[in-house]
Structures are given as structure tokens and as C-alpha cells.
Amino acid sequence: MFTCGKVDAKAQRLCDATKEALEAAIKVCKPGAPTRQIGAACTAVADKHKCAAPSCSLPWLLLPLEQPLPPAA
């Protein structure tokens, strides 16, 4: 994750927290893992950085909370 040009401290903090949340989400993604763990990982990072975590409402993220991730191809 990077910024273009100089950004203020608030924007840099948001970028840093976003990158950390992405890395945390990737770590929990594995075959058979409940999809809710992805949101939980992102929320934990947002809480740590005192950032608001938006709800996941994109169509490609609408899965039942208990649905496991499919096996890797």
C-alpha cells in the first residue's frame, strides 16, 4: 500500500491500518475457515487503530456466516 505525494498523518494512519487489516484477513483465509473470521480479523485491526470498520456489503462478500471457504484449486 502506498500513497501518491505527501499525505497528512490521518490519511497515512488510515492507509497503514488498511494494509494491516488486509494482511490480517489474508492470514485467516484457508480452506474450511468460516468466512466470518475475515471480518473479525479486519474489525480487530480497526479497533486497535481506533478506526471505523465498514460493514462488508459488497455482493461478492455476501456469504452465510458459517459457510467455509472453498478448497484451494
N, C-alpha and C positions, 0 to 999 in steps of 0.2 A: 504494500500500500504506500502510496506516495502522494505528495501534493504538488501542484504547479505554482511556482513562485512562492513568495512569503505568505504565510497564513498566520492568523492570530493564535494565541495559546489555546483558546476554546476550540477552534477548528482542529488544531493539532491533537488535542486531547481526545476529541471525537474520533479522529482517524486512528489513533493508537488503540482506543478501546474497541473500535470496529474490527481492526486487524486481530486483536487478541480474541474477540468473540468468534471470529471466523475460524481461527486456529483451534479454539476450544470445541467448536461444533464439529470440525473435521475429525478431531481425536475420538469423539464418541460415535462416529459413523462406522458401523461394521455390520456384517450380515447378522440378522436376528435381533439387533438392538431396537428397542422401541423408539419410534420417531419423536416422542415427547422429550427424549434426552437431548435432542438437538436444541430445542427451545430452552430447556433448563440450563444447558451449558451457556447459551448466549445471555440469558437472564442473569445468571450468576456473575458473569463478567460485567454486565451493565450495572448491576447492583454494587459491585466492587468499585467501579469508577463513578458511581452516582450519576449514571446516565439513564435516560428513559429507554426502555426496550419496547419497540413497537410490536404489536401482535402480528403473527405470521398469517397474513390473509391472502397471499398470492395463490392463485389456483393450483400451481404445481406443488404447493406445500399442504394442500388440504387432504390429509390422510387421517384415518382414525388414530386416536392417541396410542392405542395398544398395537397398531399394525407394525410388525417388524420390517426392517429394511430388507429388500430382496437380496438373495445371494449374489456375490460378485460374478461377473461373466468370465 
